[in-house]
Amino acid sequence: MRRANSSETLTEKQGRRRAAARPCPGRPLLAPIILGGAYGPSSGGLSPRPPTRQLPILVGILAILIGIIGFFVLLGGLLLLLAGLGLALGYRFFGQGAFGSDVLAGGFYFILGIVMLATARGLWDLEVWALVATILVVSLLLIGSYFVSLFLFIIFLILLIYLVLVRRHFS
């Protein structure tokens, strides 16, 4: 590339830049800037990539809700664990204290919160293991709700059917 002279006009500089930016013959002009097209940013933006999978809307909503609930379960488990060890607010204010039932419950809820957050992330990323875990949990909730509420039973049944129908989106 040659060095720009001070006598060169602005239009000459712009023309030289445009000539340098032109793609080689056979390369699509808009491929690097089309986000959802068949060409991706890897290997200079010209290598074909498989089409992106689309997140079903209810799976996305379910992932967000599981993530929010998982965060609060994790936080509650951590607070219960700290309270059971006598570390929250400097004294024991729940149950039996160190290694009592509140420590066990706090540890259980802390681990459950981590699992829920991982499952929410897996659903968002369309992972098969997260779909299987969610189907198992919804199935258990479906069985339990049969004895409690017809409304909850119908909601969990619809959710279970929906999860089975969108399984092709998961890899």
Residue pairs with C-beta under 8 A, 6 or more apart in sequence:
1 20
4 13
23 29
27 46
28 39
28 46
30 37
31 37
31 38
31 39
31 45
31 46
32 39
32 41
32 45
32 46
36 52
38 48
38 49
38 51
39 45
39 46
39 47
39 48
39 49
40 47
40 48
40 49
42 49
53 126
53 169
53 171
54 169
55 124
55 126
55 169
56 166
56 169
58 162
58 166
59 123
59 126
59 163
59 166
59 169
60 124
62 123
62 134
62 159
63 120
63 121
63 123
63 124
64 120
66 116
66 119
66 120
66 123
66 134
67 116
67 117
67 120
67 121
67 124
69 116
70 112
70 113
70 114
70 115
70 116
70 117
70 119
70 120
71 113
71 117
72 113
73 109
73 112
73 113
73 116
74 109
74 110
74 112
74 113
74 114
74 116
74 117
75 113
76 109
76 113
77 105
77 106
77 107
77 108
77 109
77 110
77 111
77 112
77 113
78 106
78 110
79 88
79 106
80 94
80 102
80 103
80 105
80 106
80 109
81 102
81 103
81 106
81 107
81 110
82 88
82 106
83 89
83 92
83 93
83 94
83 102
83 106
84 92
84 94
84 95
84 96
84 97
84 98
84 99
84 100
84 101
84 102
84 103
84 104
84 105
84 106
85 97
85 98
85 103
86 92
86 97
86 98
94 102
95 101
95 102
96 102
118 130
119 130
119 133
119 134
120 130
121 130
122 129
122 130
122 131
122 133
123 130
123 131
123 134
126 169
126 170
126 171
127 170
127 171
128 170
128 171
130 170
131 163
131 167
131 170
134 163
135 160
135 163
135 164
138 156
138 159
138 160
138 163
139 160
141 152
141 156
142 153
142 156
142 157
142 160
145 152
145 153
145 155
145 156
146 153
